[in-house]
Amino acid sequence: MKILVTNLQKGESVRHKARAEWGLGKVIAVDRCGTIRVIFEGNRELSIAQGGKYLEKVL
C-alpha cells in the first residue's frame, strides 16, 4: 500500500484548482492513500483521489 503525504488537514478551507465553479470547500476527511473528502458550497460532498494535487488551501 502506498501512503501519500498531503499538506491538507481536516477542517481546512480549499478550492479545486480546475473547478472554480464548485466554490469554496471544507476538508472533512483525509485518508492514508491521499483521497480527500470535501464538502463544497451547496452541500456537495466529493471524494477526490490524490486530492493534494487538485486542491489548494484557501487562507
C-alpha positions as CSV (number, residue, x, y, z in Angstrom):
1,M,0.0,0.0,0.0
2,K,1.3,3.4,-1.0
3,I,1.0,6.2,1.6
4,L,0.9,9.7,0.2
5,V,1.6,12.8,2.2
6,T,-0.7,15.8,1.8
7,N,-0.4,19.2,3.4
8,L,-4.2,19.4,3.8
9,Q,-5.9,18.6,7.1
10,K,-9.5,18.1,8.2
11,G,-11.3,21.5,8.8
12,E,-9.2,23.5,6.3
13,S,-10.9,25.6,3.5
14,V,-9.9,24.6,0.0
15,R,-10.7,25.3,-3.7
16,H,-10.4,22.9,-6.6
17,K,-7.7,24.1,-9.0
18,A,-9.6,23.1,-12.1
19,R,-13.2,23.5,-10.9
20,A,-13.6,27.0,-9.5
21,E,-17.3,26.8,-10.2
22,W,-17.6,24.4,-7.2
23,G,-16.7,27.3,-4.9
24,L,-15.1,27.0,-1.5
25,G,-14.9,23.7,0.2
26,K,-14.1,22.4,3.6
27,V,-11.9,19.2,4.1
28,I,-13.9,16.7,6.1
29,A,-11.5,13.7,5.9
30,V,-8.1,12.7,4.6
31,D,-7.2,9.1,4.2
32,R,-3.8,7.4,4.1
33,C,-4.0,6.8,0.4
34,G,-4.3,10.6,-0.3
35,T,-8.1,10.6,-1.0
36,I,-9.6,13.8,0.4
37,R,-13.3,14.2,1.2
38,V,-14.5,17.7,0.8
39,I,-17.9,19.4,1.2
40,F,-18.3,22.2,-1.3
41,E,-20.9,25.0,-1.4
42,G,-24.4,23.8,-1.7
43,N,-23.6,20.7,0.5
44,R,-21.9,18.9,-2.5
45,E,-19.7,16.2,-0.9
46,L,-17.0,14.7,-3.0
47,S,-14.1,12.3,-2.6
48,I,-11.1,13.4,-4.6
49,A,-8.4,10.8,-5.2
50,Q,-4.9,12.3,-4.9
51,G,-6.6,15.4,-3.6
52,G,-3.4,17.1,-2.7
53,K,-2.7,17.5,-6.4
54,Y,-6.1,19.1,-7.2
55,L,-6.9,21.2,-4.2
56,E,-5.3,24.4,-2.9
57,K,-5.6,25.7,0.6
58,V,-7.6,29.0,1.0
59,L,-6.4,31.2,3.8
